[in-house]
């Protein structure tokens, strides 16, 4: 079923557990990136999980990982690996970047909307914004490797529309929106960075794209945004918190297919 495939793909992105499509040690990246996503950067030590993110929101996401990605918490069965590894092309990567940009633009526009102030004001200009940097990378790859820029595909467009549809419900939908915001942004700062390194080595002669650069300490930015989410969640009722965690599956279903551009999945090639 499509939703199971997209769930697995997004779990890969969250944990950066690369399939045979990449030749880099996936288990090493899985361990590093999952730790960074849910517990902070290496060297911080093990901390007791506290707060809404570390307990409820994290728990909802971890359940959607496969058992190999998260042996203790993953509840999704692993699928057989393909016999032949898929090697992504520059066009595949461009499609991934173009569709990702569609989603980031939706998030960046919504947090600035007047009807969501002051609740979403802390999420404006956090330093995690990616759409402008993606534009630089898309132009670079297109020109450097003589690949025509693809139009936004149905995967990115549909997920961006989903985010805007949630926002159209007004302030009552903020908890649902924040689930998507948290999972999408924080997946990129963890597993997404690991995948970026793999793609850089495979396609870009180890060049680091602007997509994977931040102006300042990324861990400090993440901590600030995380604190802002915690502060917002502290104002929610039990029902609103359940609305937030309950949207986790939709996050995986919406974002997961975009990653299929990099693994040769058919759903990723319907541009």
N, C-alpha and C positions, 0 to 999 in steps of 0.2 A: 504494500500500500504506500502511496506517496507520502503520507504524513509520517510513516515509520522511517522512510528513507531520509526525509528532511530532518527528522529528530536526530538520527544518527550523525548526519553531516554537521549539524550545529553542535552536537556533543564533541565532535572532532575539533571543531573550531575553538570551543571553550577549553578543551584540554590539549589541543594541538597534537593529538595522537594521529600522526600521518599514516596513511595506508601505504600499500605498495607503490602508490603513485610517486612517493618520494623516497630517496635513498638514505636520508639522515635518520639516526637512531630515534625512533618514535617514542620508545619508552622513556628515554632520558628527557625528551621535550615534554612528554605528558606529565612527568613528575614535577618538573620545574614550573610549567605554566599553570597547572592546576593549583599548586601551592601559592603562586603569585596572585591568581585570580581570587581565591577565597581566604587567604591568610596573610597576604602581604608579601613583600620581596624577601629573598633569601637573606638570612642573617638577623631577622627580627625575632627568631625564636618561636616556640609554640605557645600560643595564647589560648585561653579558654574562650570558646565561642560565646559571644554576648551580643545583644541587640537583634533587631529584626533582620538585618541582612545576613549576619553570620549564622543565624539559626534557621529562620523560616524561609527566607528567599534563597539562600544558599542550598538549603535542604531540598527545596523543590527542584532546583536545577540539577543537583547531583543525582537525583533519582532518574533523570533522563539521560545520564551517561551510561555507556555500556559497562559490563562487568570488568572488562580488561582495562578500561580507562579509570574506573573507580571501584576496585574490588570489594570494598566494604560497603559502599553506598549505591553503586550503579545497579539499576534494575532492568536494563535493556540488554537483550541477548546480542552477542556479537554475531556479525554476519561473516560468512566465508570470504576470505580475501581473493581478489581476482587473480587468475593464473598469470596474466601478463600485466605489468605495471603500466599505468597511463602516464604519458609524459605531456604535461600541459604546454601550450604554445603561448607566444606573445599575445595572440588574439584572445585566447582563453583568459589570460591575466587581465587584459584590457576590459573584457566583458565583466569580469569580477569587480574591477575597480569602478567601472561606470555604474554598475547596478548598486554597488555599495554606496556610491556618492548620492544616489537617489534617496536612499534611506537616511543618510546623515543629514541631507538637506531638509527632510521632513522633520526630524528631531530638532534641528537648529531653528527652524521657523516656528515650530509650535511653542518651544519654551519662551519665545519672545512675545507671544501673542498676549494682548492686553487682558483678555478674559481669563488668563491663567496666572495673573499677578495678584498678590505677591508670592503665591505658593511656588511657582517655578522660577522665580527671579534668581535663586542661587545656582541655577543650571544654565545661566546665560554667561557666555565668555568664561568658561571654566578652564580653558586651555586644552580640553579634550576634543574640541571641534575638529572635524576632518574634511569637510567638503572642499574648502579652498586648497588644502594641500593635495587632495585627490585630483583636483583640476590640474595642478602642476605636473603630477605624475602621469596622468593620462596624456597630456600634451607631450611630455618627454618621451614616453614609450612609443607613441604614435609616430613622432618625428624621427627618433633615433633608430627605430627598427622598421621604418617605412610600412607601418600597419595602419590602415584606415580606421579612424575612430568609430567604433560601433555605436549605434543609437542605443539608448537605454532599453534593456530587455524586459520581458514580461515579469521576470522574477523580482527584479528591483522595483519596478513600477508597482506591482501588486502589493509588495510589502510596505512600500512608502504609502500607498493608498490605505492600507490597513491601519497604519499609524495615524494618518489624518482622519480616518473614520472614527477611531477611538477618541481623538481630540474633539470631533464634532459633537460628542455627547456632553461636552462641557466639563466643569470642575468635578462633577461626580465621577468622572472616569479617570481622574488623575492617578489613583492607585494602579489601575490597569496600565496606563501609559508608562508609569515609572518602572514597572516590571520589564517592559520592552526596552526602555532607556537603559536600565542597569545591565541587562543581559547583553545588549548589543555593544555598548561602549566598553564594558569591562571584558568582554570576550576578546575584543581587538587588542586591548592593552596586555593581554596574557597570551592565550593560544594564537591570536592573530599575529602577534609579533614573531612568534616562532615560525609560523607558516611564511611570514614575510622573509625571514632569513633563508628559508629553503628556496623560495622563489627567486630571491636575489642571486643565490649561488647557481641555480639552474638556468636562469634566463637573462640576468642582468650583469653578469661579470662581477657579482658581489656588491653592486651599487645598492645603497640603502635609499629607498624612496622616502619622500617627504611624509607619506602616509604613516611611516614608522618613526617619525621624529616629533619631539615636543619641545616647546620653549620653556625649559625649566625641568625640575625633577618630576618625572612622571608619577613616581610613587607618592609624592606629596600632593599632586593634583588628584590622584585617585582617593587618597585619604580624605581630602577636603570634600570631594563629591560624595563619598561614602557617608561622611558626617552629615552632609546636607540631606541625604536620603533618610538617614536615621532620624534626624530632627523632624522631617516631614512625616515619617511613619509614626512618630510618637504622638502625632495629633489625630491619627486615624482610629476609628472604631475597630472592633474585632471583625466586623463584616467587611470593612474596607481593606484590612490586612489580608483577609481571605481572598478578596477580589484581586489583590496584587499577586499573591503567590499562585492563584488559580489561572493566571494568564501565562504562566511559564511555558506550557505546552505550545501555546500559540506563538510564543517567541521562537521556539525551535522550528515550528512548522513554517514560519515566515522567513526567518533568516537562513535556515539550513540549506534550502535549495540554491541560494546564491553561491554558496561554497562549492556546489557541484561543478561549476565551471572549471575548477582546478583538479577535479578527479575524473573528468570524462563522463560524468553522469548525463544521461539524455535530457533530464529536466533542465540542465544548465545550457543546453544548446538550442533552445527554441527562441533565439533572439529575433 
